[in-house]
């Protein structure tokens, strides 16, 4: 406990101290006060020790017996309880400093979620407000307990990773609050995905905002986030407050990865339950392998179904063939390259010039 808090606690006086001073002035014993107020000596002792608060009823009784205005006692009680609560809160925040050390403070400062530049109780309070929880216990229940594997969760070496994951998830929740979304409609979202396929093929510069607008029409939130250090997540799908939320980063910086991630998360929204949470490529989270495969198949079938392989002669794959397949399947050449690389049909460097670089920084900030 800091010396300032210790001094504040020592200087804080209870309303009961004023009752004792008044009794001394009136030469009245606590037993007599109890008798005059119609209370047991134990109840009076609780009132004087601060164990029991001065209520409106007891303030009226004190006014009658001690001759001091009821409002004085109520104000005295309110001041004491408020001051005590602030002291206890400050003591509690000091106990949370170790928890704060695990948080991605620099990134949260950079993104404007933490205003304090000094590590201390004020920053702890800001961090708790950022997460919308009253203590690290609730933080763990809401953001860690439900997502991370037990063994990973209990390892002290993984605390900073879990904190980065939690912060990443929370940032999307806060961004979600800034928009209004209609009720989710599965059929509308399926038709939206067809329109999104046109974005995949044409790859316009403003595709991130167009994608968000299209999905919003179906009641689906698409939110872009920076990957945080130690939490290299590519995407996530979950339901927040009745709204399906797809959260995406530009971790791999190319359009083939971006679109596969989007359709993969869209698959989770359409195929799986509202209580399911999928966090991609974070070692502390173990997603259901069957559901992951279903989402992979969903993304593959939308972007480039396996039938394209019938047109591939492994010895003669070149850019001309890639472009032809992309035209036939109404997709982008980068999608074809990405699939070929994933299937190890071509070397990893093949077709890199056909991929479009992705940078979501502008769309994250605005």
C-alpha positions, 0 to 999 in steps of 0.5 A, a space after each residue: 500500500 502506498 504511503 498516501 493511501 495509508 495516511 488517507 485511511 488513518 485520517 478517515 474518521 467514521 460517523 461513529 466517532 462523531 456519535 461518541 464525541 456527542 455522547 461524551 459532551 452530553 455525558 450519555 453512555 452507549 447503553 443509555 443511547 441504545 435505550 433511548 433509540 429503542 435498539 440493542 447495545 449491539 446494534 449501537 456498537 455496530 453503528 459506532 464502529 461503522 459496521 452498520 451504516 446510518 440509515 434515514 431511520 437511524 438518522 431521524 432517531 439520532 436527531 431526536 435523541 442527540 439533538 443534531 439535524 438528521 441531514 447532518 448524519 446522512 451527509 456525514 455517512 455519505 461522505 464517509 462511505 464515499 471516501 472509504 470506497 475510494 480508498 479501498 478502490 485505490 488499494 485494490 487497483 494497486 493490487 492489480 499492477 501485476 495484471 497490468 504488466 501483462 497487458 499490451 499497454 503500448 499498443 492500447 496507448 497507440 490506438 487511443 484506448 489508454 490515455 495515461 502515460 504512466 504505469 500506475 493505478 490510474 492506468 489500471 482503472 483505464 484498462 479495466 474500463 477498456 475491457 468493461 470489467 470490474 477486476 482481473 477476475 471478471 476479465 479472465 472469466 469473460 475473455 480467457 476462461 471461455 476461449 483458451 485451453 486449460 493448460 495454456 491458460 494456467 501457464 504463467 509464460 502465456 499470460 502476455 499472449 492471452 492478454 493480447 488476444 483479449 485486447 484484440 477481441 475487445 477492440 472489435 467489440 468497442 468498434 461494433 458499438 459504433 454501428 447499427 446492424 439489422 437483424 441477421 438474415 441467413 438468406 440475405 447473407 448468402 446473396 451478399 456473399 455472391 456480390 462479394 465474389 465480384 469484389 474478389 474478382 475485381 479487387 477494387 481499392 476501396 474493397 474493405 469499405 464495400 465489403 463492410 457495407 454489403 455485410 451490414 445489409 445482412 446484419 453481419 459486422 465486418 471489423 478490421 483490426 491490427 494484429 497485436 504483438 504475441 497474438 498473431 491472429 488472422 481472423 475470428 468469428 463469433 456472435 456479440 450481442 446478437 450480431 455475428 461479428 467477423 474480425 479480420 487482420 491483414 497479417 499476411 498482406 496479400 489478397 488471397 489470404 484475406 479473402 480466404 479468411 473472410 469466407 472461412 469466417 463467413 462459413 462459421 457464421 452460416 454453418 455453426 452455432 451462435 455460442 461458438 467462437 473461432 479464433 484463427 491461428 492462435 496457439 492457445 485456442 483449440 477450435 473444433 477440427 471438424 467445424 474448421 474443416 467445414 469452414 475451409 471447405 466452405 471458403 474453398 467452394 466459394 472462391 475456387 472449387 476443386 474442379 479447377 484441378 482437372 485443368 491443371 497439368 502439373 508440368 505446364 502451369 504458367 501465368 496464362 493458365 492461372 489467368 484463364 482459370 481465374 476468368 472461368 471461375 470468376 475469381 482473382 488470379 491470386 486465389 488460383 495461385 494461393 490454392 496451387 501453392 497450398 496444394 504444393 502444385 507450384 513453388 511458393 515463389 510462383 505467381 507472387 506478381 499476381 497477388 495484390 498487396 493488402 494494407 488495412 491501416 487506413 480502414 482500421 483507423 477510419 
